[in-house]
Amino acid sequence: MTSSQLQKLCESLASSSHRTCGWINTSLLSVPSDFFQLRQLRRVRRSLDDASVATLVHAFVTSRVDYCNCLLAGATKDKLQLLMNAAARVVSDTHKCDRGLTNIRRNDLHWLDVPERVTFRLCVMVYKCLHDMAPPYLSELCRRTCNIEGRRQLRSATRGDLDLLRCRPSTCAGAAAWNSLRERLKNSTSTIEQFRRLLKSFLFSSY
């Protein structure tokens, strides 16, 4: 594939995104268009090497699945999982009738399933709030139980849990996801990069 053809393909894939109220609606609202993009990539799969295909799929599919996916906490994610399965088939150059897709997705591509991807983003957001890496209006919504007067003797305080009783409905998903982590992960003093690696390993261990 020539550089001009690749540029036209990228422009075609990028044209399906649109902006609403400052938030870019992508695959969260337009799953059919993302399946169309994958079909476009499938047509030129033989002309691209594995690294190029992985880059294109990440740019136009998987990154869009992750974009603002915290809004999907508690919602049905079946269609997005089907989209991720289709993306994995394109990257691995396998077909629908081929077996072992789950093994390819998790062990070869190191992709989390969609529910765990949402949990990953929620926990990273909470980590940033607790370590002064997020805007104040978000950080003030995440309160550790150990910092609340009268609740410091509770077991949840020593585990590093967040307060669920006083949290707003909009932050309960993040607090619940955080509280489901291992104690040493919640009380970790590692950097954000180290925390992300440990968190991903923890989520993979649940399979």
C-alpha positions as CSV (number, residue, x, y, z in Angstrom):
1,M,0.0,0.0,0.0
2,T,1.4,3.4,-1.0
3,S,1.6,6.3,1.5
4,S,-1.2,8.2,-0.4
5,Q,-3.5,5.2,-0.2
6,L,-2.8,4.9,3.6
7,Q,-3.5,8.6,4.1
8,K,-6.9,8.2,2.3
9,L,-7.7,5.2,4.5
10,C,-6.9,7.1,7.7
11,E,-9.0,10.1,6.5
12,S,-11.9,7.8,5.8
13,L,-11.7,6.2,9.2
14,A,-11.4,9.5,11.1
15,S,-14.3,11.1,9.3
16,S,-16.9,9.1,11.3
17,S,-16.2,11.0,14.6
18,H,-18.4,13.9,15.5
19,R,-18.5,16.4,18.4
20,T,-21.5,17.0,20.6
21,C,-21.4,19.4,23.6
22,G,-17.6,19.3,23.6
23,W,-17.5,15.5,23.8
24,I,-16.4,13.5,20.8
25,N,-19.0,10.8,20.1
26,T,-17.1,7.8,18.8
27,S,-17.6,4.1,19.1
28,L,-19.5,4.5,22.3
29,L,-22.4,5.8,20.2
30,S,-21.6,4.6,16.7
31,V,-20.6,0.9,17.0
32,P,-21.9,0.1,13.4
33,S,-19.5,2.7,11.9
34,D,-16.6,1.1,13.8
35,F,-17.5,-2.3,12.4
36,F,-17.4,-0.6,8.9
37,Q,-13.9,0.7,9.7
38,L,-12.7,-2.7,10.6
39,R,-14.1,-4.1,7.3
40,Q,-12.1,-1.4,5.5
41,L,-9.0,-2.5,7.4
42,R,-9.7,-6.1,6.6
43,R,-9.7,-5.3,2.9
44,V,-6.1,-4.0,3.0
45,R,-4.9,-6.4,5.8
46,R,-2.6,-8.3,3.4
47,S,-0.9,-5.1,2.3
48,L,0.1,-4.1,5.9
49,D,2.5,-5.5,8.4
50,D,1.3,-6.5,11.9
51,A,2.7,-3.4,13.6
52,S,0.9,-1.1,11.1
53,V,-2.4,-2.9,11.5
54,A,-2.1,-2.8,15.3
55,T,-1.4,0.9,15.2
56,L,-4.4,1.6,13.0
57,V,-6.8,-0.5,15.1
58,H,-5.6,1.2,18.2
59,A,-6.0,4.7,16.7
60,F,-9.5,4.2,15.2
61,V,-11.1,1.5,17.3
62,T,-9.6,0.5,20.7
63,S,-8.7,4.1,21.7
64,R,-12.2,5.2,21.0
65,V,-13.6,2.3,23.1
66,D,-11.5,3.6,26.0
67,Y,-12.5,7.2,25.4
68,C,-14.8,8.4,28.3
69,N,-15.8,4.8,28.9
70,C,-16.1,5.5,32.6
71,L,-19.6,6.7,31.6
72,L,-20.4,3.0,30.8
73,A,-19.9,1.8,34.4
74,G,-22.9,-0.4,35.2
75,A,-24.2,-0.4,31.6
76,T,-24.4,-3.3,29.2
77,K,-21.2,-3.6,27.1
78,D,-22.0,-6.6,24.9
79,K,-21.8,-4.6,21.6
80,L,-18.5,-3.0,22.5
81,Q,-17.1,-6.5,23.4
82,L,-18.2,-7.8,20.0
83,L,-16.4,-4.8,18.5
84,M,-13.2,-5.6,20.4
85,N,-13.5,-9.2,19.3
86,A,-13.7,-8.1,15.7
87,A,-10.7,-5.8,16.2
88,A,-8.7,-8.7,17.6
89,R,-9.5,-10.8,14.6
90,V,-8.2,-8.1,12.3
91,V,-5.0,-7.6,14.2
92,S,-4.3,-11.3,14.5
93,D,-5.5,-12.0,10.9
94,T,-8.0,-14.6,12.0
95,H,-11.6,-15.2,11.0
96,K,-14.9,-15.6,12.8
97,C,-14.8,-19.4,12.5
98,D,-11.3,-19.7,14.0
99,R,-11.1,-20.8,17.6
100,G,-8.9,-19.4,20.4
101,L,-10.0,-15.7,20.1
102,T,-10.1,-15.2,23.9
103,N,-6.5,-16.6,24.2
104,I,-5.3,-14.3,21.4
105,R,-7.0,-11.3,22.9
106,R,-5.7,-11.8,26.4
107,N,-2.4,-13.6,26.0
108,D,-1.1,-12.4,22.6
109,L,-2.5,-8.9,22.4
110,H,-2.8,-8.3,26.2
111,W,-6.2,-6.7,25.8
112,L,-8.6,-6.5,28.8
113,D,-12.2,-7.3,28.2
114,V,-14.5,-4.2,28.0
115,P,-15.8,-4.4,31.6
116,E,-12.3,-4.6,32.9
117,R,-11.2,-1.7,30.7
118,V,-13.9,0.4,32.3
119,T,-12.7,-0.7,35.8
120,F,-9.1,0.1,34.8
121,R,-10.0,3.7,33.7
122,L,-12.1,4.2,36.9
123,C,-9.3,3.1,39.2
124,V,-6.7,5.2,37.4
125,M,-8.9,8.2,37.7
126,V,-9.4,7.5,41.5
127,Y,-5.6,7.1,41.9
128,K,-5.0,10.5,40.3
129,C,-7.7,12.0,42.6
130,L,-6.0,10.6,45.7
131,H,-2.5,11.7,44.7
132,D,-3.3,15.3,43.7
133,M,-3.0,14.6,40.0
134,A,-6.6,15.5,39.1
135,P,-8.6,18.7,39.2
136,P,-9.8,19.8,42.7
137,Y,-13.4,19.4,41.8
138,L,-12.8,15.7,41.2
139,S,-10.3,15.1,44.0
140,E,-12.7,16.4,46.6
141,L,-15.2,13.7,45.7
142,C,-12.9,10.9,46.6
143,R,-12.5,10.5,50.4
144,R,-10.7,7.7,52.2
145,T,-12.6,6.2,55.1
146,C,-9.5,6.7,57.3
147,N,-9.8,10.5,56.8
148,I,-13.3,10.7,58.1
149,E,-13.8,11.4,61.8
150,G,-15.5,8.6,63.7
151,R,-14.7,6.0,61.0
152,R,-10.9,5.6,61.4
153,Q,-11.2,2.4,63.5
154,L,-13.2,0.5,60.8
155,R,-11.5,-2.3,58.9
156,S,-12.3,-0.4,55.7
157,A,-10.1,2.4,56.9
158,T,-7.0,0.2,57.2
159,R,-7.7,-1.4,53.8
160,G,-7.5,2.0,52.1
161,D,-11.2,2.0,51.0
162,L,-13.1,5.0,49.9
163,D,-16.2,6.2,51.7
164,L,-19.3,4.9,49.9
165,L,-21.9,6.2,52.3
166,R,-21.3,9.9,51.6
167,C,-20.2,9.7,47.9
168,R,-22.4,11.2,45.2
169,P,-24.1,8.8,42.7
170,S,-21.8,10.0,40.0
171,T,-18.7,8.9,41.9
172,C,-20.0,5.6,43.4
173,A,-18.8,3.6,40.4
174,G,-15.3,4.8,40.9
175,A,-15.3,4.2,44.7
176,A,-16.8,0.7,44.3
177,A,-14.1,-0.2,41.6
178,W,-11.4,1.1,43.9
179,N,-12.6,-0.7,46.9
180,S,-12.6,-4.0,45.0
181,L,-8.8,-3.8,44.6
182,R,-6.3,-5.6,46.8
183,E,-5.2,-3.8,49.9
184,R,-1.6,-3.5,48.9
185,L,-2.6,-2.0,45.5
186,K,-4.9,0.6,47.2
187,N,-2.2,1.6,49.6
188,S,0.6,1.6,47.0
189,T,3.0,4.5,46.9
190,S,4.2,3.7,43.4
191,T,4.2,6.1,40.5
192,I,1.2,6.3,38.1
193,E,3.1,4.2,35.5
194,Q,3.8,1.5,38.1
195,F,0.2,1.6,39.4
196,R,-1.1,1.1,35.9
197,R,1.0,-1.9,35.3
198,L,0.1,-3.5,38.7
199,L,-3.6,-2.7,38.1
200,K,-3.6,-4.3,34.7
201,S,-1.9,-7.4,36.1
202,F,-4.5,-7.6,38.9
203,L,-7.4,-7.4,36.4
204,F,-5.8,-10.1,34.2
205,S,-5.5,-12.3,37.3
206,S,-9.3,-12.3,37.6
207,Y,-9.7,-14.3,34.4
